[in-house]
Amino acid sequence: MANRKYAIGVDFGTASGRAVLVDVSNGKELSTAIYKYSHSVIDEALPVEGKPVRLEPDWALQDPDDYIRTFKRTIPAVLRESGVSPEDVIGLGIDFTACTMLPTLADGTPLCVLPDYRRNPHSWVKLWKHHAAQSQADKINATARKMNEDWLNRYGGKISSEWFFSKTLQILEEAPEIYNAADRLLEAADWVVWQLTGVECRNSCTAGYKAMWSKREGFPQDNYFAALDPRLEHVIDQKMSRQIVPIGNRAGGLTAQAAKWTGLRPGTAVAVANVDAHVSVPAATVTEPGRMVAIMGTSTCHMILGPTERLVPGICGYVEDGIIPGLFGFEAGQSGVGDIFAWFVDNAVPPEYHNAAKKQKKDLHALLEKEAAQLKPGESGLLALDWWNGNRSVLVDVDLNGLLLGATLATKAPEIYRALIEATAFGTRTIIEAFDKNGVPVNELVTCGGLPEKNKLLMQIYADITGRELKVTASKQTPALGSAMFGTVAAGKSEGGYDTIFEAAPNMARLKKETFKPNPLAQRVYNQIYADYSTLHDYFGRGVNDVMKRMKQIRGDCRNR
Amino acid sequence: MANRKYAIGVDFGTASGRAVLVDVSNGKELSTAIYKYSHSVIDEALPVEGKPVRLEPDWALQDPDDYIRTFKRTIPAVLRESGVSPEDVIGLGIDFTACTMLPTLADGTPLCVLPDYRRNPHSWVKLWKHHAAQSQADKINATARKMNEDWLNRYGGKISSEWFFSKTLQILEEAPEIYNAADRLLEAADWVVWQLTGVECRNSCTAGYKAMWSKREGFPQDNYFAALDPRLEHVIDQKMSRQIVPIGNRAGGLTAQAAKWTGLRPGTAVAVANVDAHVSVPAATVTEPGRMVAIMGTSTCHMILGPTERLVPGICGYVEDGIIPGLFGFEAGQSGVGDIFAWFVDNAVPPEYHNAAKKQKKDLHALLEKEAAQLKPGESGLLALDWWNGNRSVLVDVDLNGLLLGATLATKAPEIYRALIEATAFGTRTIIEAFDKNGVPVNELVTCGGLPEKNKLLMQIYADITGRELKVTASKQTPALGSAMFGTVAAGKSEGGYDTIFEAAPNMARLKKETFKPNPLAQRVYNQIYADYSTLHDYFGRGVNDVMKRMKQIRGDCRNR
C-alpha cells in the first residue's frame, strides 16, 4: 500500500461539482464527494441584494464562487473519506461543461464579483445552456458564409449560439461596458485551472470545439472578427491568447493558496482543463476509431475518433488532438434528452402514477419505465420529435421545439414516456447516420452518464433503434475518472503516473459485462417508424415548414406586447 | 294556472338520459330528471353472465333496456317535482344520439335480449361513437364513387364509419347470423318512439343525415346495395322502410303500457323522433339561414340552414327539411372537443394542479381555465391539431390522431390546455370557412351544450379565432327543450300546443344576454396561427404525409403480433 499512488478528478456539472479519488494503478474509485452549487443555474434573477435583476428568457448564468467552493468542499472530503495521504496524490485533473465562459480582470478576478458590474447580468458566467445569443450566432454564420471562411466546415457549417464567440458577441452588443472592462474572456474550465495553478492556460479542447481554433490554422483572422464588429477585430490578442495548450499536458503545480483550499500538497501536478464529455472518451476505454462514446444525461454528447479529417454536415465539430492525441475527435450532440424525460415527469404525469410510485417506493421514472417496458415497439401509436430543448445535431437550431404526434383519447402517460425515449433514440440514429454516410464509421456505442445507469428500457430501445450494440462504462463518474486519468498523465511516469493517455486508459478504464444487443423484430418496426421520424425531421427542421420558428416568434412578440 | 299546458322532452345522451318538463306558453323549464344508464357505454366487455365477451378496440355499444329505464325513472320524476298533472301534459318529444342503431325482431324486440344472440356483440345497440366499421365505410365510399352515385355529394363526398350502412354492413360481414335474424334494423331514436307508441315510425332527420335518404330521391337504389354485398340488395325493403316521416309530425299516441311506465295519460301526443343536435336548432332560436348552431360537449355538432342546395366538401351532409321544414339543414362536426380536454385533465396534468384545484375547491377544468386565461394568444408557443378522436369535418377520417407542436422544457399544463382549446376553435373555423366558401354564409354562432356553460375562456377564444360573435342559449338542456317543443307541435294548436315549429320557437326558445365578441388584437394573432394550423391540417390530413395512418397501422399490427 505504501507505493500506491492516487489522482483526483473534479467534474464541474450543470448543478453540482464532484470529486473522485482514484487508484492510479487500476482506476478504482476510493471516494467521491459532491458539492451542489449554492446558486445552481441562475435563470430567473441575479443572486444580488437590493432591487431584483430579472433575466430574459433563455438566459442561464452561474456564480464562479460556486466553483471555488467545489474545490474547498469536495477535495478535503475525498481525502478524508479515503484516508489517502496528500503525499500520495500525484495529480489533479478537472473537466467542465462547455462553452461556459466568463469575463475577468487581468489577474483572473471575475467581473461579477466587482461592485461596479455585479448587477449587470453580462458580468456573470454564461453557462453552456445560455440560449440568448442566437442572433449573434446567426451573424457569425452569415458573415462566415459571406467571407467563405473555411473553418466553418469543421463545425458542420454552423456555429451554435452556445459557443464562445456567440456569447462574446452578445456581451459586446448588449453590454459594451462589460466587454471593455474585461481584460480576459475565457472558459470557466481554464479559469478554475488558473485559480489552482496561478497559470492562465487555455486548453485545446474548448478552443477547438467552442472557439473556432485549430491546431493547423489557429483562430479565424482578425479581419473576420472585424467584419462581425469593428470593436471585435483584436479580440484574440486583447482578451484571449494564441497560445493553446494541448490536452494531456501539465498546466502547472498547485499554488500555496489552492493547496490550503484542498488539503493537497503545493506543487501537485494539475492537468490542462478538459471538457466533461471529451474527457470521458478515454475513461470509456475508447482511444481508437469506430467506437462512439455517448454521454447520456440531461443532454447527450456523442464523440467518435477518426484517423483523417472528414466533413460531416450538422455535427458540432472536429478537432485534431481534441480528444485523443494523434486523432481527429468528432463531436455531435442532442441538446435535450434526460431533460425531456424530467420535463415530462414534472409536467405531464397525472397523480395516479405519482401515487403508484410512492406506494411501490419507486422513483416515478422507474415506474414509468416499468409500464413502458410492457409495450411493444410501435404499440403506443405515438411519434415524437425530440426538440424540447432545440436541436444541436444535425440541424443546429435552438429555435426548433418539441412535437408529439399520434395521441388519441386512449393515450396514457407510459406511452408518451416511451415515445419520448424513442424520439431521443431516433435523434441519436440521425447523428450516427450522418457520421456513417460521411466516412466516420460507427460500429458500437459506449455509453456513460446518468441515463444508462438508470434505465435499461432506454438502453434496449437505443440498441433496437440504432442497430448497434450498446456498452456501458463501469465507472459511475466517467468524466471525473477521465479527469483523474489526465491528472496521472500530467504527473507522468516519473512521479508514479503515466506518460500518455494511451497508457493510462487500459489500466484505469473499464466497461460493464452487461451489454445491449439489437432485437431484429424490434429493429424492423423501428426502421419503419424511423423513416417517418426522418420525414418529419426534415419537414420541420430543414425549412420546408418553419411553423416552429413562427410559433416561437409569436411567443416572443407576446412578451413584448 | 288551470289553462297552462305542458310538454316533456326526453334527451338520450351518451351516458345518460334526461327529461325536462316545460311550460308550453313560454318554454320555462319546471323540472328536470336524469337517469345515468346502468351500463353507460359498453366498450370493454358485454354485460353478460358467464365467460366474459371482450370487445375489440373502437367498439362502443349500449343496452336498449337503459332507454326504457330512462322513461320509467325520469318522466314520473319530472311530474312529481313540478306537481303538474298528467292531464295538462299535451305532448312528448324525444331526441337521441345518432347514428345509434340496433337490430330487432318484427315486433321491436332487440336481438340482444334474446338468449341466442345475447353473447354476440353485434346484437347490441351500436352507439354513435362505435368506430369499428371503417373498412365498411371505405367500401361504401369506394363503391359509390365507382358507380358515380350522386347522393355521395350530399355528404361532402364521404360516408362516415359512424353511419347507418357502415354499421349495417359490419353486422352483415362479421355476424351474418345476426343480420339474418334481424327483421328490422333501425335507429334507437325510432325504436324508443316505437316503444312509446306501438308505431314503427322512421324520422326524416336520421334517415337523411345518417342513412343516405333524401326527400326527393329516397334511398340509394337496390343495385348499389347489391354491389356492396349481394346479401344487402333488398335491405331497405326487408329490414327498413321506405316510409319516412318528416320531423314535426306526430308519430302516435302513448300506449297503455308506456303510460304506465311514465305516469302520463294514454294517447298523449308523441312527436316523430329527432337527433339531439338537430332538435337543438329551433331551441337555440334558429329557424332561418345565416346563424350557425354549435352544440359543444364531448364532441361538437355544427348546424346551419340554407334556402338552397349547396355542395360543401367534407361536411357531414345536408337534408331538405332535415332540421326545419322548408329549408336545407347542413350539418358538420368535430368528433373530439370536450373529450380532448377531459383526456388532458385525466391523463396529462401533474399533481400540483390537482392539489391546487382541491385547495381552491375548484373543478380542475376551472383551475386550468383560470391559469390559461392569464396567457395571451400565442404566448404558449404551442399549436395542436384537434384530432385526438379523429376528424369528422372537413376531412372525415377516423384514422387521424392528435398532434402537439411547440413544446419546450418550460411548457406548463395550462399552456397545453389552452392550446387544445385553440385547436378545437381552429377546427370550428375550418368548418365555417368550408360553408362560407361554398355559398352557405355563417354570420354568427349560437352555442349550446355543456362547454359554453362552463368555460368563458373557451367562448372568447372561439370568438377570437372564428371572428364571429358567439351567443349562448338560455336553456341548459337545449336538446330536451327542443324535443318538448316538437312535442307541442305533435299535439298541435287544437290541444293547446303549436301547429308549426316556427310558432313554437319564438315563444319557447331564448338566448342569454351575455355574448362573446371577437377582440381585434387577438384575432390578428390567431389569424397568423390559423394559417399554420391550416398548413398542418392539409399536410397531415389530405394525404401529403400519411404518418398518422401509418402509426395507427403499426399500432394495430402490434396487437396482432
Interface residues (C-beta under 8 A of the other chain):
Chain A: P57 G336 D339 I340 W343 D346 N347 A348 V349 P350 P351 H354 K376 P377 G378 E379 S380 G381 L382 L383 W388 N389 N401 G402 L403 L404 L405 G406 A407 T408 L409 A410 T411 K412 A413 I416 V525 Q528 I529 D532 T535 L536 Y539 F540 N545 V547 M548 R550 M551 K552 I554 R555 D557 C558 R559 R561
Chain B: P57 G336 D339 I340 W343 D346 N347 A348 V349 P350 P351 H354 K376 P377 G378 E379 S380 G381 L382 L383 W388 N389 N401 G402 L403 L404 L405 G406 A407 T408 L409 A410 T411 K412 A413 I416 L521 V525 Q528 I529 D532 T535 L536 Y539 F540 N545 V547 M548 R550 M551 K552 I554 R555 D557 C558 R559 R561
